[in-house]
Amino acid sequence: MTYYNEVDPFAGQWLANLRAAGHISPGRIDTRSITEVQPDEFQAVTRAHFFAGIGGWDHALSLAGWPDDAPVWTGSCPCQPFSGAGKGK
């Protein structure tokens, strides 16, 4: 199973649209904060995409021929709110 974590509502809906159209792997879209996600939720997860955005990692893996049953976890942490550059410093 593929797991997508994305707290932004617009991006979460975008992921749902991509999933429905078959452009990204079927799976669960979780719009909770990453701080609410628990380790025991991943027992059946093969692909996990944290801060999933618009599904770029999942799509890229598919284009690269990465098998759906081969485990991979990705994280694209949003740097803007956390970096000095994002705060204009």
N, C-alpha and C positions, 0 to 999 in steps of 0.2 A: 504494500500500500504506500501511497505517497502522501506526505503531510506537508501542508503549506501554512506557515504562520505569517500573518500580515495584519498589523493593528489598524492600518489606514482603511477606512470603510470603502473609499473609492477603489483602491487597489484590490481589496478583498472581492468586490463585485466584479472587477476586471478579471481576476483569477477565475471566478465562477463562470463568467462568460467564455473564457478561453477553454475551461474544462468542458463545458457543455458543447462547445464547437469541436472538441477533440484535438485542440492545438497543444494542450499540455496533458500530462498523465492524469488519469482519474485518481481521486483521493480526497482527503479531508482538508477543508479550508478553515483554519482556526483564526478568528479575529480577536482573540484575547491578547492582552499584554504578555510579552515573553516572560514576565515575572510570575505569571499565573500558570505557566505550563509546567507539568510535573513529569519526571523521568519515567514513571510507570506507564505513561500514555504511549510509549514508543515500542512496545513489544512486537507489534505486527507491522512496523514501519520499515520499509526498505529505502525509500528516498525521503529525506527530510529537508525542507527549505525554510530556513528561518529568515525573517525580514524578506519575504518572498517577492515583494514588489509586484511586477507584472509577469512573473513566471519565466524570466529570462534564463535562469540556470536550468530549469527542467527542460525547456525547449532546446537549449544548447546541448544538453546531455543526449537528448533524443537525436538531434542532428548529427552528433558525433558517433552515434551507434552504441551508446552505453546501454547495456541490457537493463530492462525494467526490474529484473530480479537481482541485479548486482547492487549492493548497498552503496549509498553515497549520501552525505549530509553536506549542505551548503549553508553559508551565512553571509549575508550582505548587509552588514550593520550600517545603519544610516549615520554617516559621519557629520552631516551638516549641524545637527543640534549639539553634537558632542565635541567637535573639533574647534580649535582656535580660529581656523579659517572661516568656519560657519558663523562664528560670532563677530566676524569682522576684525579679528585681532591678528 
